[in-house]
Amino acid sequence: MTPFQHLLSLSARILFLLTVLIFIAHPKQSRAIEVDLSSHLVAITAGFSGDKILLFGSINSPGEVLVVVRGPDADFKMHRKEQVAGIWMNTATMRFEKIPSFYAIAGTGPLEEIASPTTRALNGIGFDHIGLELPVTKAAGGIAEQWKDSLLRNLLRAGNYQLASAEIVFLGEHLFKTEFELPANVPTGSYSVSVYHLREGQIIDARTTPLSVSKIGVEAEIYDYAHHQGTMYGILAIVIALVSGWMGHLAFRKG
Amino acid sequence: MQIYLPIAEISVDIILLLAMGGGVGFLSGLFGVGGGFLMTPILILVGVPPAVAVATQANNVIASSVSGVFAHWKRGNVDFLMGWILLAGGFIGSTVGVGIFTLLKNLGQIDLVINLCYVIFLGTIGLLMMLEGIKAVSHRRKTGGARRGKLHEHNWFHGLPLKMRFRKSRLYISALLPLGIGFFVGILSAIMGVGGGFILVPAMIYMLGMPTAMVIGTSLFQIIFVAANVTFLQAMQNQTVDIVLALLLLVGSVLGAQFGTRIGAKMQGDWLRLLLGVLVVMVCGKLFLDLLVTPADFYSLEMVR
């Protein structure tokens, strides 16, 4: 962390503290933001092919709204292909550690217009502020930039990252709704859905609500069994194959 | 109707999976081959991660080989002594192969190596099969007679030590030979997700000089165990065997194979060989093109847990 970033994060904390103090000082005032999701649990079952989550919320004064959905951190590997003797093969690999496995933004307007650069930097909003940059020890300058751009491009293409500005719809003066889509290969884990109320590029209130994505039922049991009881799972797979092969033989003989 | 595959972690149309199993099963029944060489590339094409496709297909090979071996066993067409020796080599080979697979996966080169193995080994066999088929078909047109089988030849490898007598196959050859062939095919079957019949069968006929009648039953016998070893090791080391996917493919392939076998029985062997050769060359050609064509994005992504 550079001294500048340090200062920023320090001032962010002070700002947060001030906000909290203001709210404590005005107990009469109701919560500025109310938020709820159509579901706090996304269950990946046998029929899962992606899901839509509906978000409803209200603000009690005019302003812009920004919704950020962030998935659990994960490690990603990027491969770069190059032509070697006429054949395209991976010649370089870069590992990105602890970056969000899912990141979606929706806003009442384009992100750059409704949130000031400082606000975005302080609160870690937007693809420039979620730690996609490589440490200088791994790659520097233009090379690092290329890796980062390609990572972002691939994550956007895969649906892990989504940038859908101006997707928030107001139903009347205070009530708003938005929808975000979880792809079929959505990473499992604990998500956070943050709703920001902004005015003139500054955050005046924020609210975060949890969202859990997990495998449920038979699918989850098979996955857990495969990963924790690999030996037994392997034997089971072999037995199933042997039995079904034998049954196939019987069917053949009769037919 | 979509189904979520728990290990592959993707959602695939259940009808598509059944159709794939049925189609490949039909062809494998028609040509009397395992079909792994078709299924693995198709699975990868549908979006199943290559590691999962290869390991799950190994699991499938067990089932199709078991259902095939019974008939040959009853006719006495399994040389068990030869089978066990091939198997010993196959066990070591497939264990080494799964190790290589894990290593290549970590290096990010597994997709390339799978593709290259297909193009080189399967492509060569397919090309040979196609040429031989063309020759046989045109030959028969000219003379109207049956083609004469290849004679048993003596090569340098018949001079290797550790000679053994194989009564069933009427052979007196070095045990190192089947051991080596089993080892090599074991490595390939672990990396490519195939039974290895397409290499094993020609090797047994041309290198070992086994009677053709013995070859299919004996190779199926040893493939069962090698595939079981691959399945077990992949499940244990890489957690890449998807039981749900394997079962769905199985249902289709058992049914498809029944139709294939019936139609195959009505067709001439030379034509079948020619068609199979064309099919194999097409699959390999597609894989080879994939290696040559400039990718849309030079960068690719992989999530690490």
Interface residues (C-beta under 8 A of the other chain):
Chain A: I44 T45 A46 G47 F48 S49 G50 A74 D75 F76 K77 M78 H79 R80 K81 E82 Q83 G86 I87 W88 M89 N90 T93 R95 S101 W147 S150 L151 R153 N154 L155 R157 A158 A184 N185 P187 K215 V218 E219 A220 I222 Y223 A226 H227 G230 T231 Y233 G234 I235 L236 A237 I238 I240 A241 L242 S244 G245 W246 M247 G248 H249 A251 F252 G255
Chain B: M1 Q2 I3 Y4 P6 I7 E9 I10 S11 N59 N60 I62 A63 S64 S65 V66 S67 G68 F70 A71 L107 G108 Q109 D111 L112 L116 A228 T231 F232 L233 Q234 A235 M236 Q237 Q239 V241 I243 V244 A246 L247 L250 V254 A257 Q258 T261 L291 L292 V293 T294 P295 D297 F298 Y299 S300 L301 E302 M303 V304 R305
